[in-house]
Amino acid sequence: MDGTRRVLVAADKFKGSLTAVEVAERVTAGLRRVVPDVLVEALPVADGGDGTVAAAVAAGFERREARVAGPLGEEVTAAYALRGDTAVVEMAEASGLQRLPEGVLAPLTSSTYGSGELLRAALDAGARTIVFGVGGSATTDGGAGMLAALGARFLDGNGEPVAPGGGGLAGLVSADLSGLDSRLSDVELVLASDVDNPLTGPKGAPAVYGPQKGASPDDVTALDAALAHFAKVLERTEGVGARAAEYAASPGAGAAGGIGFGAMLLGARFRPGIEVMLDVLGFAPALERADLVITGEGSLDEQTLHGKAPAGVAAAARAAGKEVVAVCGRLALPAEVLGRAGIRRAYPLTDVEPDVAKCIADAGPILERVAESIARDFVA
């Protein structure tokens, strides 16, 4: 050995500034400016939210595309990732906020129908294990749209399909899940999310996440009642029954506007998104090869500690006895809290450039300078 440390860069995206792949590239460039022969392995990570497919592709999965319905019904091209018979499907690709026309929010009418079509595309491609990453949704329909795309029927008093979106569920009279795609019974469906909210109530999907999707207080009330009604109708539905109430109260049911609830009706197993993704991306063998791990995301704050990518990376690294530092746009956690999470030190962009607007606009070059500091402190 020549004494050169092996560095694993396993960071999430800096939302609005850099993708996880770009974060790894910039950190690598900064490290090599100080230690030209440093051995760097990049493993961009994600926690199940937006950027999950990109992280899988960076880890060697094949990018596949499908034409599916966007949240308002318009056709969009959505990507998923495939390796062998394992698929990584990201609901935000079909039903995410970024799929809405600019300036348009539609909390009552946005549908997850396209997410169901994306799952169907993965089934068509031969997937037997599907990691379903949920987050960043434009929707609050309890996964009803997704289920409809996979063969379920949700009818009003006239025997017609209910209107799309969570608002339409208020008119639901009967549900029929007997037509669900039969291939689903032979597939392992893993619901990957960092959200443990139930479907409804004060900590439910409409109350906690509805306002981010443009829901007014009245909309939140309407959506909460509609989703509660949806669960009640499913309790009376053959093949579901009492399990509907159990699923609605389960952690993760409220993920991505309640699509977690819909996924549970399909037999999905809920796991923390970062744990699932670290398994899928091959983190354990990469960790074994590393001396130092660099993780991070745009904002290291209280939310980071609740299942976000850097916390998952740091926990796994600490268990393996590896040193961890973090990069971030802004830092809102004291050193002792970082230490308890397994992060030796954090390097925010704001240490180099106090102007937050400049940090967002010039995140790449500033991150390279931050990485130079890490190289001097931990690698050289």
Salt bridges, closest charged atoms under 4 A:
ASP12 OD1 - LYS13 NZ 3.66
GLU41 OE2 - ARG289 NH2 2.66
ASP47 OD2 - LYS308 NZ 3.97
ASP50 OD1 - LYS13 NZ 3.78
ASP50 OD2 - LYS15 NZ 3.88
GLU62 OE2 - ARG64 NE 2.84
GLU65 OE2 - ARG63 NH2 3.12
GLU75 OE1 - ARG67 NH2 3.19
GLU93 OE1 - ARG99 NH2 3.66
ASP124 OD1 - ARG183 NH1 2.80
ASP181 OD2 - ARG183 NH2 2.82
GLU188 OE2 - ARG269 NH2 2.62
ASP194 OD2 - LYS308 NZ 2.97
GLU235 OE2 - LYS232 NZ 3.52
GLU275 OE1 - ARG271 NH2 3.98
ASP279 OD2 - ARG271 NH2 2.99
ASP301 OD2 - ARG330 NH1 3.82
GLU323 OE1 - ARG5 NH2 3.48
GLU323 OE2 - ARG344 NH1 2.13
GLU368 OE2 - ARG26 NH1 2.76
GLU368 OE1 - ARG33 NH2 2.38
GLU372 OE2 - ARG33 NH1 2.71
GLU372 OE1 - ARG376 NH1 3.99
ASP377 OD2 - ARG345 NH1 3.11
